[in-house]
Amino acid sequence: MFMRIKQPRFELEITEEAASAFTRYQDWFAVDGDQNADTSAASDVVLSLHLDPQTQRFFLNWQNSSAALKLDVQCASFVESLSRGLATKQGPLNQALGKKTRRIFDATGGWGNDSMLFASQGMVVTTVERNPILAMMLHQAMSTLPLMFEGSSFSNNTFPEIHFGSADQVYKQLKEGSNSDTADVFDCAYFDPMFPPKRKKSAKSNKQMQFAQTLLQGDPDAADIAASLLEQGVRRLVVKRPSYAAVLLPNVEQTFSAKLVDYDVYLNF
Ligand SMILES: C[S@@+](CC[C@H](N)C(=O)[O-])C[C@H]1O[C@@H](n2cnc3c(N)ncnc32)[C@H](O)[C@@H]1O
């Protein structure tokens, strides 16, 4: 093993084969400013970070008392849809994003599935993730793609650009660093925080969900982050929520419903 990182919520073992790729992301794992963080307590999540020699993507092994899990950023359907040409834009999510959305700010990267869907539909995607493990895995996965497509007609900006940090802060930085107003840089922001728990517990969640719940422990500040994005001038904000949950913020302009989720659109003129 190359190194072990212990933070209040997780313990990450970096294997030898992942070491050199990991050093690029090491700064993201500083326990910033939290001098009182208790890192001596047993972690809920112990993970080991590996590197797939073929794809150069990271994967995680997670073993808890009831499950052993291999977790990675799944790029297969994304790569396939890019190879076939642009994916179709159908369904309530695309209706919520609006026909004119071309440049999108994905505020909640997660495993990158939505970001990759947007990119496969030809959108220019800027993605933010605040969990260092997920941000690192996404960044590494996206940075391996240009090589895979070298010589093909896909330019670099077809692939989501990954930023580590909280969406409101990253949006602010991009706005400050941009020559034009950020309102003109992104047509739309998409916000998909972790679902709030149901009052009545239903069937057991799958392993990947269990992992996310243990590692991320929900997104209790979701309403504040969404409000901050609107205050900062995001023109169109699409919030995904489970149909059982109340809206995140008042003044929803329009809602597009799928089977179990709703997409609420907020407009800022
Ligand atoms: C439900 S998952 C998103 C899933 C994602 N849409 C996908 O397709 O894989 C929520 C993710 O958003 C991240 N997140 C929540 N609030 C955030 C914020 N303010 N800034 C950046 N990331 C955030 C969480 O760490 C978590 O990984």
The ligand as an SDF file (V2000), in Angstrom:
LIG
                    3D

 27 29  0  0  0  0  0  0  0  0999 V2000
  -27.5390   12.2220   -6.1640 C   0  0  0  0  0  0  0  0  0  0  0  0
  -25.8580   12.4850   -6.4560 S   0  0  0  0  0  0  0  0  0  0  0  0
  -25.8260   13.1030   -8.1030 C   0  0  0  0  0  0  0  0  0  0  0  0
  -25.8620   12.0190   -9.1360 C   0  0  0  0  0  0  0  0  0  0  0  0
  -25.4920   12.4990  -10.5130 C   0  0  0  0  0  0  0  0  0  0  0  0
  -26.4950   13.3760  -11.0600 N   0  0  0  0  0  0  0  0  0  0  0  0
  -25.2290   11.3380  -11.4520 C   0  0  0  0  0  0  0  0  0  0  0  0
  -25.8500   11.2950  -12.5330 O   0  0  0  0  0  0  0  0  0  0  0  0
  -24.3880   10.4910  -11.1410 O   0  0  0  0  0  0  0  0  0  0  0  0
  -25.4940   13.9490   -5.5680 C   0  0  0  0  0  0  0  0  0  0  0  0
  -24.0270   14.3260   -5.6450 C   0  0  0  0  0  0  0  0  0  0  0  0
  -23.9170   15.7260   -5.5620 O   0  0  0  0  0  0  0  0  0  0  0  0
  -22.8570   16.0660   -4.7070 C   0  0  0  0  0  0  0  0  0  0  0  0
  -23.1720   17.3950   -4.1660 N   0  0  0  0  0  0  0  0  0  0  0  0
  -24.1910   17.7240   -3.3420 C   0  0  0  0  0  0  0  0  0  0  0  0
  -24.1930   19.0300   -3.0840 N   0  0  0  0  0  0  0  0  0  0  0  0
  -23.1500   19.5470   -3.7520 C   0  0  0  0  0  0  0  0  0  0  0  0
  -22.6170   20.8670   -3.8610 C   0  0  0  0  0  0  0  0  0  0  0  0
  -23.1440   21.8830   -3.2040 N   0  0  0  0  0  0  0  0  0  0  0  0
  -21.5360   21.0430   -4.6420 N   0  0  0  0  0  0  0  0  0  0  0  0
  -20.9610   20.0130   -5.2980 C   0  0  0  0  0  0  0  0  0  0  0  0
  -21.4100   18.7380   -5.2220 N   0  0  0  0  0  0  0  0  0  0  0  0
  -22.4880   18.5130   -4.4540 C   0  0  0  0  0  0  0  0  0  0  0  0
  -22.8220   14.9680   -3.6660 C   0  0  0  0  0  0  0  0  0  0  0  0
  -21.5310   14.8610   -3.0780 O   0  0  0  0  0  0  0  0  0  0  0  0
  -23.1920   13.7530   -4.5050 C   0  0  0  0  0  0  0  0  0  0  0  0
  -22.0560   13.1390   -5.0450 O   0  0  0  0  0  0  0  0  0  0  0  0
  1  2  1  0
  2  3  1  0
  2 10  1  0
  3  4  1  0
  4  5  1  0
  5  6  1  0
  5  7  1  0
  7  8  2  0
  7  9  1  0
 10 11  1  0
 11 12  1  0
 11 26  1  0
 12 13  1  0
 13 14  1  0
 13 24  1  0
 14 15  1  0
 14 23  1  0
 15 16  2  0
 16 17  1  0
 17 18  1  0
 17 23  2  0
 18 19  1  0
 18 20  2  0
 20 21  1  0
 21 22  2  0
 22 23  1  0
 24 25  1  0
 24 26  1  0
 26 27  1  0
M  CHG  2   2   1   9  -1
M  END
$$$$
